[in-house]
Every structure is written in C-alpha cells, then in structure tokens.
Amino acid sequence: FCTWITSTENRLYIGWFGVLMIPTLLTATSVFIIAFVAAPPVDIDGIREPVAGSLLYGNNIISGAIIPSSAAIGIHFYPIWEAASLDEWLYNGGPYQLIVLHFLLGVCCYIGREWELSYRLGMRPWISVAFTAPVAAAAAVFLVYPIGQGSFSDGMPLGISGTFNFMLVFQAEHNILMHPFHQLGVAGVFGGSLFSAMHGSLVTSSLIRETTENESANNGYKFGQEEETYNIVAAHGYFGRLIFQYASFNNSRSLHFFLGLWPVVGIWFTAMSVSTMAFNLNGFNFNQSVVDSQGRVI
C-alpha cells in the first residue's frame, strides 16, 4: 500500500499529502454543490433576518452563494454536532465553515503534494512555493479576516455576487485600494499577465522551423527533444530593439525565474494586505474621507 501511495507511475500521483487532500477536497466540493443548490436561508447578521443563497430559494448562478456563518456564532468552531439540530446548523450557516475549513486543509495538502511529487522525481521545490501565493490569499479572506473581525459572518461569501459585495464592503471599511500591499498585488497580477503575454508571443514568434511552409511548425517539435524549440537569441534581439537592450533577458533561467517570481510576490503582498486590514490596519486615507459612526476620521 505504501509503495502504491508514493508511486510516481500512477496516472495521478497520490502521495501521503494526497491521502488527506482527496477526502477534504471531495467533502468541500460535495457540500458546496449541495448547499449552493438547496441550502435554506442563513441568519448571517444574527438578527433573525435570514438571507437566501441557494438556487432552490430563488437565486441564479450569478446571485447564488454559500452564505457565511451567523454573527451569532462569531468565530466559534461550529461543526454539525455543536448544533441542537440539523435545521439549526443550516440556519446558522454551518455549511460555510465546513466547506471553508475542509477547502483550506485540502489546498494546504495540495501544496505538500506538489512538493512531495517534486521530491520523488528529483525536481527542485519551487512549484509548491509558487502555489503558496493563491493559498495565502484564500486563507486571508476565508480565515484570517474573519478571525481579525471577530466573526465568520465577515468572511467572503462563496458566490459571484457575494464576492463583489465582499470587495465593496472591504473597500468601504478598510480603504484597500490605498493600501500599498494591495497596490503591489495589482502590479503583480497585471504585470504577470503582461509578461506572460509578452513571453508567449515572443516564443511563438521565434520557433525554429523544422518543416516546410506547407506544414504546421508544430510538426517539427517532438516532446523531450534535445534541440532548442525556439531561438532565444532572435527573441532577445527583437525585444531589445523594440524597447532597449537591457529590457530583454538573454538568460532563459533568469527569465523564467522572473516570470514566476513577479506574480507570486505580488499575490503574497495582497494576502498580507488583507491579513493586516483584518486587524484594522487600514489603507492610507490622505483626504480624511473615511469616518466612524461618530464622525471621527479613521
């Protein structure tokens, strides 16, 4: 059994992290689908005004969501057995906690599984390091922010409109657009998109043709071939003349390290921005536009 679990010959690698990842992600996915379709309304604000989020209660794909746990629960751990009945658990938004906690455990195991497979194949570990960025971002909005604000009801709803509502409320309460770490995250995502498009188009435009004009250039490529697929010198020359010489990488390792580093560091900073604002260390407010209920500048 141990040999089979850790075998790299399986079509999908399982690994010891996979032993925990598979049941947790299956649980999160199954409960998400069931709750998205059929969960009854949830008393998210703890004021006996339930909010409906499921399809069977009048929502569509855009407006539907898994509604966060009730403010009456706060950040208490709320498994099914802590409720007096299943109806009470559903009314207080128990499925949200179940889904979020299983999901976060599952994606953390996915990081470990990436490292484990890399280790078994003799690869370097940076794939798993890169994946820590989106996991940190998910942990920030689903776990750290609710803890900082004192209630899972402040977590991000699991739905499209719910996500947008979370963003608008977050901006109103924390001025996130003026937080330097969030600004670095924007640069990371937009810059990563730009660099990815530039790199992909440059490589595709400088493929070494091994075929005639009447065949696809793709036919000249064989998976695992020793020869270069594209001419990095030509790509470097083109881009160096388009912008200026030192704007272009002439080293493939440096180039790909940069392509990986830029968005990952940006998303790390975004996760840190949400995690600091969770404890009300908010974005800059130079024009004193954000005030509390007493009119005092925040």
C-alpha positions as CSV (number, residue, x, y, z in Angstrom):
1,F,0.0,0.0,0.0
2,C,2.8,2.5,0.9
3,T,4.6,1.8,-2.3
4,W,1.4,2.4,-4.3
5,I,0.6,5.6,-2.5
6,T,4.1,7.0,-3.2
7,S,4.5,5.6,-6.7
8,T,5.2,8.1,-9.4
9,E,4.0,5.6,-12.0
10,N,0.3,6.2,-11.1
11,R,-1.6,8.2,-13.7
12,L,-2.4,10.7,-10.9
13,Y,0.1,10.9,-8.1
14,I,-1.5,10.4,-4.7
15,G,1.3,10.7,-2.1
16,W,0.9,11.0,1.7
17,F,-0.4,14.5,1.4
18,G,-3.0,13.2,-1.1
19,V,-4.3,10.8,1.5
20,L,-5.6,13.9,3.4
21,M,-6.1,16.1,0.4
22,I,-8.6,13.8,-1.5
23,P,-11.2,13.4,1.3
24,T,-11.0,17.0,2.4
25,L,-11.4,18.5,-1.1
26,L,-14.1,15.9,-2.0
27,T,-16.0,16.9,1.2
28,A,-15.7,20.6,0.5
29,T,-16.8,20.2,-3.2
30,S,-19.7,17.9,-2.4
31,V,-21.1,20.1,0.4
32,F,-20.6,23.2,-1.7
33,I,-22.7,21.8,-4.6
34,I,-25.4,20.6,-2.3
35,A,-25.6,23.8,-0.4
36,F,-25.4,26.0,-3.5
37,V,-28.4,24.2,-4.9
38,A,-30.6,23.5,-1.8
39,A,-29.4,25.2,1.4
40,P,-32.1,27.1,3.3
41,P,-31.6,30.8,4.2
42,V,-29.0,31.7,6.7
43,D,-29.2,34.3,9.5
44,I,-25.9,35.9,8.6
45,D,-26.2,39.0,10.7
46,G,-27.7,37.2,13.7
47,I,-30.8,39.4,13.7
48,R,-33.4,36.8,12.7
49,E,-33.4,38.0,9.1
50,P,-32.2,35.0,7.1
51,V,-30.6,35.6,3.7
52,A,-31.3,33.1,0.9
53,G,-28.3,32.0,-1.2
54,S,-29.2,28.7,-2.9
55,L,-30.7,28.1,-6.3
56,L,-33.9,26.5,-4.9
57,Y,-34.6,29.6,-2.9
58,G,-34.8,31.9,-5.9
59,N,-31.2,32.6,-6.8
60,N,-29.4,32.1,-10.1
61,I,-25.7,31.3,-10.9
62,I,-24.7,35.0,-10.5
63,S,-26.6,35.8,-7.3
64,G,-26.3,32.4,-5.6
65,A,-23.8,31.8,-2.8
66,I,-22.9,29.8,0.2
67,I,-23.8,32.4,2.9
68,P,-21.2,32.8,5.7
69,S,-21.9,31.6,9.2
70,S,-24.1,33.7,11.5
71,A,-22.7,36.6,13.5
72,A,-24.3,34.9,16.5
73,I,-21.7,32.1,16.1
74,G,-18.8,34.6,15.8
75,I,-15.5,32.7,15.3
76,H,-16.6,29.7,17.4
77,F,-15.9,26.4,15.8
78,Y,-19.4,25.2,14.6
79,P,-19.5,21.6,13.4
80,I,-22.8,19.7,13.0
81,W,-22.6,18.1,16.4
82,E,-22.4,21.5,18.2
83,A,-25.9,22.4,16.9
84,A,-29.1,21.2,18.6
85,S,-30.4,20.0,15.2
86,L,-29.5,19.9,11.5
87,D,-32.1,22.7,10.9
88,E,-30.4,24.9,13.5
89,W,-27.0,24.2,11.9
90,L,-28.2,25.1,8.5
91,Y,-30.0,28.3,9.8
92,N,-26.8,29.5,11.4
93,G,-24.7,28.9,8.2
94,G,-22.8,25.8,9.4
95,P,-22.1,24.6,5.8
96,Y,-19.9,27.7,5.2
97,Q,-17.4,26.7,8.0
98,L,-17.5,23.1,6.9
99,I,-16.7,24.0,3.3
100,V,-14.0,26.7,4.1
101,L,-12.1,24.7,6.6
102,H,-12.1,21.5,4.5
103,F,-11.1,23.5,1.5
104,L,-8.2,25.3,3.2
105,L,-6.9,22.0,4.7
106,G,-7.2,20.4,1.2
107,V,-5.3,23.1,-0.7
108,C,-2.6,23.2,2.0
109,C,-2.2,19.4,1.4
110,Y,-2.1,20.2,-2.3
111,I,1.0,22.4,-1.6
112,G,2.5,19.4,0.2
113,R,1.6,17.0,-2.6
114,E,3.3,19.3,-5.1
115,W,6.5,19.3,-3.0
116,E,6.2,15.5,-2.5
117,L,5.9,14.7,-6.2
118,S,8.8,17.1,-7.0
119,Y,10.9,15.4,-4.3
120,R,10.2,11.9,-5.7
121,L,11.1,13.0,-9.2
122,G,14.3,14.7,-8.1
123,M,13.0,18.1,-9.1
124,R,13.5,21.4,-7.3
125,P,10.7,22.5,-4.9
126,W,9.7,25.9,-6.3
127,I,6.3,24.8,-7.8
128,S,4.9,24.2,-4.4
129,V,6.4,27.6,-3.2
130,A,4.6,29.4,-6.0
131,F,1.3,27.8,-5.1
132,T,1.6,29.2,-1.6
133,A,0.5,32.6,-3.0
134,P,-3.1,31.7,-4.0
135,V,-3.4,29.6,-0.9
136,A,-2.3,32.5,1.3
137,A,-4.8,34.8,-0.5
138,A,-7.6,32.2,0.1
139,A,-6.6,31.8,3.8
140,A,-6.6,35.6,4.2
141,V,-10.3,36.1,3.0
142,F,-11.7,32.9,4.4
143,L,-9.9,32.6,7.8
144,V,-7.6,35.4,8.8
145,Y,-10.1,38.2,8.0
146,P,-13.0,36.6,9.9
147,I,-10.6,36.0,12.9
148,G,-9.5,39.6,12.9
149,Q,-13.0,40.9,12.6
150,G,-14.4,38.5,15.2
151,S,-16.9,36.6,13.1
152,F,-17.1,34.2,10.2
153,S,-20.0,36.3,9.0
154,D,-17.4,38.7,7.8
155,G,-15.8,36.1,5.6
156,M,-16.1,36.2,1.8
157,P,-19.3,34.5,0.6
158,L,-18.9,31.6,-1.8
159,G,-20.5,33.0,-4.8
160,I,-20.1,35.6,-7.6
161,S,-22.3,38.5,-6.3
162,G,-21.2,37.6,-2.8
163,T,-17.6,38.1,-3.8
164,F,-18.3,41.5,-5.3
165,N,-20.3,42.5,-2.2
166,F,-17.3,41.5,0.0
167,M,-15.0,43.6,-2.2
168,L,-17.2,46.7,-2.0
169,V,-17.7,46.4,1.8
170,F,-14.0,45.8,2.3
171,Q,-13.2,49.0,0.4
172,A,-15.7,51.0,2.4
173,E,-14.4,49.7,5.7
174,H,-10.7,49.5,5.1
175,N,-9.8,51.6,2.0
176,I,-8.0,48.7,0.5
177,L,-7.3,50.5,-2.8
178,M,-5.0,52.8,-0.9
179,H,-3.1,50.0,0.9
180,P,0.5,49.7,-0.5
181,F,0.5,45.9,-0.3
182,H,-2.7,45.7,-2.3
183,Q,-1.2,48.0,-4.9
184,L,1.8,45.7,-5.1
185,G,-0.7,42.8,-5.7
186,V,-2.3,44.7,-8.5
187,A,1.1,45.2,-10.1
188,G,1.8,41.5,-9.6
189,V,-1.4,40.4,-11.3
190,F,-1.4,42.9,-14.2
191,G,2.4,42.7,-14.6
192,G,2.2,38.9,-14.6
193,S,-0.4,39.0,-17.3
194,L,1.6,41.4,-19.4
195,F,4.9,39.4,-19.0
196,S,3.1,36.1,-19.8
197,A,1.6,37.6,-23.0
198,M,5.0,39.0,-24.0
199,H,6.8,35.8,-23.3
200,G,4.3,33.6,-25.0
201,S,4.1,35.7,-28.1
202,L,7.9,36.1,-28.4
203,V,8.5,32.4,-28.1
204,T,5.7,31.6,-30.6
205,S,7.1,34.1,-33.0
206,S,10.7,32.7,-32.8
207,L,10.1,29.0,-33.2
208,I,12.8,27.2,-35.1
209,R,11.1,25.9,-38.2
210,E,11.9,22.2,-39.0
211,T,9.1,21.9,-41.5
212,T,8.1,23.2,-44.9
213,E,5.9,26.2,-45.5
214,N,3.0,23.7,-46.3
215,E,3.1,22.1,-42.8
216,S,2.4,23.3,-39.3
217,A,5.5,24.5,-37.5
218,N,4.3,22.3,-34.6
219,N,5.1,19.2,-36.6
220,G,8.8,20.0,-36.2
221,Y,8.6,19.7,-32.4
222,K,8.9,16.4,-30.6
223,F,8.3,16.1,-26.8
224,G,11.5,15.6,-25.0
225,Q,13.8,16.6,-27.9
226,E,17.3,17.8,-27.1
227,E,17.3,20.6,-29.6
228,E,16.0,24.1,-28.8
229,T,12.4,24.7,-29.7
230,Y,12.8,28.5,-30.2
231,N,15.6,30.9,-30.9
232,I,16.1,32.9,-27.7
233,V,18.8,35.0,-29.4
234,A,16.3,36.1,-32.0
235,A,13.7,36.8,-29.4
236,H,16.2,38.8,-27.3
237,G,17.3,40.7,-30.3
238,Y,13.8,41.6,-31.3
239,F,12.7,42.7,-27.9
240,G,15.9,44.5,-27.2
241,R,15.4,46.6,-30.3
242,L,11.7,47.1,-29.6
243,I,12.3,48.6,-26.1
244,F,16.0,48.8,-25.3
245,Q,18.8,46.1,-24.9
246,Y,18.7,45.7,-21.1
247,A,14.9,45.4,-21.0
248,S,15.3,41.9,-22.6
249,F,16.5,38.8,-20.8
250,N,19.3,36.9,-22.6
251,N,19.3,34.1,-20.0
252,S,16.4,31.6,-20.0
253,R,16.8,30.7,-16.3
254,S,16.7,34.3,-15.2
255,L,13.7,35.0,-17.5
256,H,11.6,32.1,-16.2
257,F,12.6,32.9,-12.6
258,F,11.3,36.4,-13.1
259,L,8.1,35.2,-14.7
260,G,7.4,33.0,-11.7
261,L,8.6,35.5,-9.0
262,W,6.7,38.6,-10.1
263,P,3.1,37.4,-9.7
264,V,3.8,35.2,-6.7
265,V,5.4,38.0,-4.7
266,G,2.6,40.3,-5.7
267,I,-0.1,37.9,-4.5
268,W,1.9,37.3,-1.3
269,F,1.7,41.0,-0.7
270,T,-2.1,41.0,-1.4
271,A,-2.6,38.3,1.2
272,M,-0.6,40.3,3.7
273,S,-2.7,43.4,2.9
274,V,-5.9,41.6,3.7
275,S,-4.4,40.0,6.8
276,T,-3.3,43.4,8.2
277,M,-6.6,45.0,7.4
278,A,-8.3,42.1,9.2
279,F,-7.0,43.8,12.4
280,N,-8.0,47.2,11.1
281,L,-4.5,48.4,10.0
282,N,-6.2,50.1,7.0
283,G,-5.1,51.7,3.7
284,F,-3.9,55.3,3.6
285,N,-6.5,58.0,4.0
286,F,-4.9,61.3,3.0
287,N,-8.2,63.2,2.4
288,Q,-9.8,62.1,5.7
289,S,-12.8,60.6,3.8
290,V,-13.4,57.6,5.9
291,V,-15.1,58.3,9.2
292,D,-16.6,56.1,12.0
293,S,-20.2,56.4,13.3
294,Q,-19.2,59.3,15.5
295,G,-17.7,61.3,12.6
296,R,-14.1,60.7,13.7
297,V,-11.6,60.2,11.0
298,I,-10.4,56.7,10.6
